[in-house]
Amino acid sequence: MQTVRAALVAAAVFAALVLSIRPGAAEDNSRLALTIAIDGAIGPAAASYVKDALAKAAERRAEVVILRMNTPGGLSTSMREIITDVLASPVPVIGYVAPSGAHAASAGTYILYATHIAAMAPGTNIGAATPVQIGSPIPGLPSGTPDKGDKKDGDHPSEKDTMTTKVTNDAVAFIRSLAELRGRNADWAEKAVRAAATLSANGALQAGVIEIVARDPADLLKQVDGRMVEVAGGKTQRLATKDDVVEAIDAGWVARTLAVITDPNVAFVLLVVGIYGLIFEFMSPGAVAPGVVGTISLLLGLYALNMLPINYAGFALMLVGIALLAFEAFNPTVVIGLGGVVAFVLGAAMLFRIEAPGYHLSWSVIAIVAAMFTGLIVVVLGALRRARKGPARVGAQAMRGLPAEVLDWSETSGHVFANGERWQARGTETFKSGEIVEVANIVGLTLVVQRSPTATGAGGTA
């Protein structure tokens, strides 16, 4: 009897384990579709977000990852980081340009080509993948550079032409390699880079740039169901996505914070606030607040600049301008102050090397900061002018003419109370205690006093 009971208990435990395994995590994880959303410019924050999300998808053994994009482009360094993570992902990544009205321009085109399956929603477009740092009225040529038809025999390409050609050819080779890897239209990809060509969703489908046009994620998962894809490591996988549960992966607070501080305008302001916070702390030691705020802002600004493509010559000019403006606050002059403003504005204009979508410094921000600096100079110079025209407030000149009360006197010397302090004094006359006299001069730390013709009573004033 005990043997039967033990067998029943063991069977019950085994059944419970089997039931807990079959409908549990294994099935859920294998039928899970995670979504990543890139809305706006592609930068360090987007790269960090995609990297973390793909790692999470691999840990949860998701069936697929839907990378939804609506972007004007962004930084090439961040684009390449995202593409590297997509190519190395053990989980198939479906690139999806959505919702209707969205686009995947510039860097977004490269990323879509890198995904295992490329899809677009109706009413979207893709293309215009010319590198922005060489963008010009004639795609692939710098502004003001003649095209091939305008060049004369014997003309040699300029250094700028050579650099433009190198960057363009590198971008073409990169996007063609992605197209060949995924079996997509490589000729149109090259045209998108050299001539900034674009396509609508249906045009991209007909041209072999994408595989699917889908209305929404549910429609997308139905259409990719049963397709074969090759993931990292050369493994071929058949997708079973028809009944997948769609779950969004939100960007964490780290990625959101990074998105804010890597905005060039925010990084610029943080840098300025940080430097001037430290300057004010050095001017008034012990204030604490300017030093704390300045240190935090400066560190955040430098961290953001480290992740952005900056021109160090422009950064150095900015620092020189700020140093001159700080020197102006201590030793007011017109020339140094104006020189500081000019150096600061020129440095700010040169600070970022490229004009990538969403990653350029606003001229209005530069103008506002420069106006604040100019206003500071005007205030300092105005205070200096008033100080020079006004009466002396310290030293011998400030003491002359002040009333003083005689505390004690012996022949031609004694002590008086003047300007709130007890002074040693001397004079050519004899005075009585409590008498009001007038300061005629100061020699060292001794007041020279004389009888005040207007004195009416005793009692010193400060």
CORDAVEN-V727213 format. One record per residue. N is the residue number from 1. RES is the residue in one letter. PHI is phi as a letter, one per 40 degrees, with the letter a starting at -180 (none if undefined). OMEGA is omega in radians with two decimals (999 if undefined). Layout:
N;RES;PHI;OMEGA, N;RES;PHI;OMEGA
This chain:
1;M;none;3.13, 2;Q;c;3.11, 3;T;c;3.13, 4;V;c;3.13, 5;R;c;3.13, 6;A;c;3.13, 7;A;c;3.12, 8;L;c;3.12, 9;V;c;3.14, 10;A;c;3.13, 11;A;c;3.13, 12;A;c;3.13, 13;V;c;-3.14, 14;F;c;3.13, 15;A;c;3.13, 16;A;c;3.12, 17;L;c;3.14, 18;V;c;3.14, 19;L;c;-3.12, 20;S;c;-3.12, 21;I;c;-3.01, 22;R;c;-3.12, 23;P;c;-2.99, 24;G;c;-2.94, 25;A;c;-3.06, 26;A;c;-3.12, 27;E;c;-3.12, 28;D;c;-3.10, 29;N;c;-3.09, 30;S;c;-3.11, 31;R;b;-3.10, 32;L;b;3.08, 33;A;b;3.14, 34;L;c;-3.12, 35;T;b;3.06, 36;I;b;-3.10, 37;A;b;3.02, 38;I;b;3.11, 39;D;b;-3.14, 40;G;h;-3.05, 41;A;c;3.13, 42;I;c;-3.11, 43;G;a;-3.13, 44;P;d;-3.14, 45;A;c;3.13, 46;A;c;3.13, 47;A;c;3.12, 48;S;c;-3.14, 49;Y;c;-3.12, 50;V;c;-3.14, 51;K;c;3.14, 52;D;c;-3.11, 53;A;c;3.12, 54;L;c;3.07, 55;A;c;3.12, 56;K;c;3.12, 57;A;c;3.11, 58;A;c;3.13, 59;E;c;-3.10, 60;R;c;3.11, 61;R;f;3.13, 62;A;c;3.12, 63;E;c;3.12, 64;V;a;2.98, 65;V;b;3.09, 66;I;c;3.12, 67;L;c;-3.13, 68;R;c;-3.07, 69;M;b;2.94, 70;N;a;-2.96, 71;T;a;3.04, 72;P;c;-3.07, 73;G;h;-3.14, 74;G;i;-3.06, 75;L;c;-3.13, 76;S;c;3.13, 77;T;c;3.12, 78;S;c;3.10, 79;M;d;-3.12, 80;R;c;3.07, 81;E;c;3.14, 82;I;c;-3.13, 83;I;c;3.10, 84;T;c;3.13, 85;D;c;3.12, 86;V;c;-3.13, 87;L;c;-3.12, 88;A;c;-3.06, 89;S;c;3.05, 90;P;c;3.11, 91;V;b;3.13, 92;P;d;-3.14, 93;V;b;3.09, 94;I;b;3.05, 95;G;c;-3.03, 96;Y;b;3.10, 97;V;c;-3.05, 98;A;a;-0.03, 99;P;c;3.11, 100;S;d;-3.05, 101;G;g;3.13, 102;A;c;3.09, 103;H;a;3.05, 104;A;b;-3.09, 105;A;c;3.02, 106;S;f;-3.10, 107;A;d;3.12, 108;G;c;3.11, 109;T;c;3.12, 110;Y;c;-3.11, 111;I;c;3.13, 112;L;c;3.09, 113;Y;c;-3.09, 114;A;c;-3.08, 115;T;c;-3.10, 116;H;c;3.06, 117;I;b;-3.12, 118;A;b;-3.12, 119;A;a;3.11, 120;M;a;3.04, 121;A;c;3.09, 122;P;d;3.12, 123;G;g;3.09, 124;T;b;3.12, 125;N;a;-3.09, 126;I;a;3.05, 127;G;h;-3.10, 128;A;f;-3.03, 129;A;c;3.08, 130;T;c;3.11, 131;P;d;-3.00, 132;V;c;-3.10, 133;Q;c;3.07, 134;I;b;-3.13, 135;G;c;-3.09, 136;S;a;3.08, 137;P;d;3.04, 138;I;b;-3.05, 139;P;d;3.11, 140;G;g;3.12, 141;L;b;3.09, 142;P;c;3.13, 143;S;d;3.10, 144;G;g;3.13, 145;T;c;3.14, 146;P;c;3.08, 147;D;c;-3.03, 148;K;c;-3.11, 149;G;c;-3.11, 150;D;c;-3.09, 151;K;c;3.12, 152;K;c;3.10, 153;D;c;3.12, 154;G;g;3.11, 155;D;c;3.10, 156;H;b;3.12, 157;P;c;3.12, 158;S;c;3.12, 159;E;c;3.12, 160;K;c;3.08, 161;D;c;-3.13, 162;T;c;3.12, 163;M;c;3.11, 164;T;c;-3.14, 165;T;c;-3.13, 166;K;c;-3.13, 167;V;c;-3.13, 168;T;c;-3.13, 169;N;c;3.09, 170;D;c;3.12, 171;A;c;3.12, 172;V;c;3.14, 173;A;c;-3.11, 174;F;c;-3.07, 175;I;c;3.07, 176;R;c;3.10, 177;S;c;3.10, 178;L;c;3.14, 179;A;c;3.13, 180;E;c;3.13, 181;L;c;-3.08, 182;R;c;3.11, 183;G;g;-3.13, 184;R;b;-3.06, 185;N;c;-3.11, 186;A;c;-3.13, 187;D;c;3.12, 188;W;c;3.10, 189;A;d;3.09, 190;E;c;3.11, 191;K;c;3.12, 192;A;c;3.13, 193;V;c;-3.05, 194;R;c;-3.05, 195;A;b;3.13, 196;A;f;-3.13, 197;A;c;3.12, 198;T;b;3.11, 199;L;a;2.99, 200;S;c;-3.11, 201;A;c;-3.13, 202;N;c;3.09, 203;G;c;3.11, 204;A;c;3.11, 205;L;c;-3.13, 206;Q;c;-3.11, 207;A;c;-3.14, 208;G;g;3.10, 209;V;c;3.10, 210;I;b;-3.14, 211;E;b;-2.97, 212;I;a;2.89, 213;V;b;-3.04, 214;A;b;-3.11, 215;R;c;-3.07, 216;D;a;-3.13, 217;P;d;3.14, 218;A;c;3.10, 219;D;c;3.13, 220;L;c;-3.12, 221;L;c;3.09, 222;K;c;-3.07, 223;Q;c;-3.13, 224;V;c;-3.12, 225;D;c;3.11, 226;G;g;3.13, 227;R;c;3.11, 228;M;b;3.10, 229;V;b;3.10, 230;E;b;-3.10, 231;V;c;-3.12, 232;A;d;-3.12, 233;G;g;3.12, 234;G;g;3.14, 235;K;c;3.09, 236;T;c;-3.05, 237;Q;b;3.04, 238;R;c;-3.09, 239;L;c;3.04, 240;A;b;-2.95, 241;T;b;-3.01, 242;K;d;-3.09, 243;D;b;-3.13, 244;D;c;3.04, 245;V;c;-3.11, 246;V;c;3.13, 247;E;b;-3.13, 248;A;c;3.04, 249;I;b;-3.13, 250;D;c;3.07, 251;A;c;3.13, 252;G;c;-3.09, 253;W;c;3.12, 254;V;c;3.13, 255;A;c;3.13, 256;R;c;3.09, 257;T;c;3.13, 258;L;c;3.12, 259;A;c;-3.14, 260;V;c;-3.02, 261;I;c;3.11, 262;T;c;2.93, 263;D;c;-3.06, 264;P;d;-3.13, 265;N;c;3.11, 266;V;c;3.12, 267;A;c;3.12, 268;F;c;-3.13, 269;V;c;3.12, 270;L;d;-3.14, 271;L;c;-3.12, 272;V;c;3.13, 273;V;c;3.14, 274;G;c;-3.11, 275;I;c;-3.12, 276;Y;c;3.03, 277;G;c;3.11, 278;L;c;3.11, 279;I;c;3.13, 280;F;c;3.11, 281;E;c;3.11, 282;F;c;3.12, 283;M;c;-3.13, 284;S;b;-3.11, 285;P;d;3.13, 286;G;g;3.12, 287;A;c;3.03, 288;V;g;-3.04, 289;A;d;3.12, 290;P;d;-3.14, 291;G;c;-3.13, 292;V;c;3.14, 293;V;c;-3.13, 294;G;c;-3.13, 295;T;c;3.14, 296;I;c;-3.12, 297;S;c;-3.13, 298;L;c;3.13, 299;L;c;3.10, 300;L;c;3.13, 301;G;c;3.12, 302;L;c;3.09, 303;Y;c;3.12, 304;A;c;3.14, 305;L;c;3.12, 306;N;c;-3.11, 307;M;c;-3.12, 308;L;b;3.12, 309;P;c;-3.07, 310;I;b;3.05, 311;N;c;-3.05, 312;Y;c;3.04, 313;A;c;3.08, 314;G;c;3.12, 315;F;c;3.12, 316;A;c;3.10, 317;L;c;3.10, 318;M;c;-3.14, 319;L;c;3.10, 320;V;c;3.12, 321;G;c;3.13, 322;I;c;3.11, 323;A;c;3.11, 324;L;c;3.12, 325;L;c;3.07, 326;A;c;3.09, 327;F;c;3.12, 328;E;c;-3.13, 329;A;c;-3.14, 330;F;c;-3.12, 331;N;b;-3.02, 332;P;c;3.00, 333;T;a;-3.14, 334;V;c;-3.03, 335;V;c;-3.11, 336;I;c;-3.14, 337;G;c;3.12, 338;L;c;3.08, 339;G;c;3.10, 340;G;c;3.13, 341;V;c;-3.14, 342;V;c;3.14, 343;A;c;-3.13, 344;F;c;-3.12, 345;V;c;3.12, 346;L;c;3.12, 347;G;c;3.11, 348;A;c;3.13, 349;A;c;-3.11, 350;M;c;-2.92, 351;L;c;-3.09, 352;F;b;-3.02, 353;R;c;-3.06, 354;I;b;3.11, 355;E;b;3.14, 356;A;c;3.14, 357;P;d;3.13, 358;G;g;-3.10, 359;Y;b;3.02, 360;H;b;-3.10, 361;L;c;-3.10, 362;S;c;3.10, 363;W;c;3.12, 364;S;c;3.10, 365;V;c;3.10, 366;I;c;-3.11, 367;A;c;-3.12, 368;I;c;-3.14, 369;V;c;3.11, 370;A;c;3.11, 371;A;c;3.10, 372;M;c;3.11, 373;F;c;3.11, 374;T;c;3.08, 375;G;c;3.10, 376;L;c;3.12, 377;I;c;-3.14, 378;V;c;3.13, 379;V;c;-3.13, 380;V;c;3.14, 381;L;c;3.09, 382;G;c;3.10, 383;A;c;3.12, 384;L;c;-3.13, 385;R;c;3.13, 386;R;c;-3.14, 387;A;c;-3.13, 388;R;c;-3.13, 389;K;c;-3.09, 390;G;c;3.12, 391;P;c;3.12, 392;A;c;-3.10, 393;R;b;3.13, 394;V;b;3.07, 395;G;g;-3.07, 396;A;c;-3.12, 397;Q;c;-3.14, 398;A;c;-3.10, 399;M;c;-3.07, 400;R;c;3.11, 401;G;g;3.14, 402;L;c;3.07, 403;P;c;3.12, 404;A;a;3.13, 405;E;b;3.13, 406;V;c;3.11, 407;L;c;3.06, 408;D;a;-3.08, 409;W;a;3.09, 410;S;b;-3.11, 411;E;f;-3.07, 412;T;b;3.14, 413;S;a;3.14, 414;G;i;-3.14, 415;H;b;3.12, 416;V;b;3.10, 417;F;b;-3.09, 418;A;a;3.08, 419;N;f;3.09, 420;G;g;-3.09, 421;E;b;3.09, 422;R;c;-3.07, 423;W;b;2.91, 424;Q;c;-3.05, 425;A;b;3.03, 426;R;a;3.14, 427;G;a;-3.11, 428;T;c;-3.10, 429;E;b;3.09, 430;T;b;-3.11, 431;F;b;3.11, 432;K;b;3.08, 433;S;c;-3.14, 434;G;g;-3.13, 435;E;c;3.13, 436;I;c;3.12, 437;V;b;-3.11, 438;E;b;-3.14, 439;V;c;3.13, 440;A;c;-3.11, 441;N;a;3.06, 442;I;b;3.12, 443;V;b;-3.05, 444;G;g;3.08, 445;L;b;-3.14, 446;T;b;3.12, 447;L;c;3.00, 448;V;c;-3.03, 449;V;b;3.08, 450;Q;a;-3.10, 451;R;c;-3.12, 452;S;c;-3.14, 453;P;c;-3.09, 454;T;b;-3.10, 455;A;c;-3.10, 456;T;b;-3.12, 457;G;a;3.14, 458;A;c;-3.12, 459;G;h;-3.10, 460;G;c;3.06, 461;T;b;-3.14, 462;A;b;999
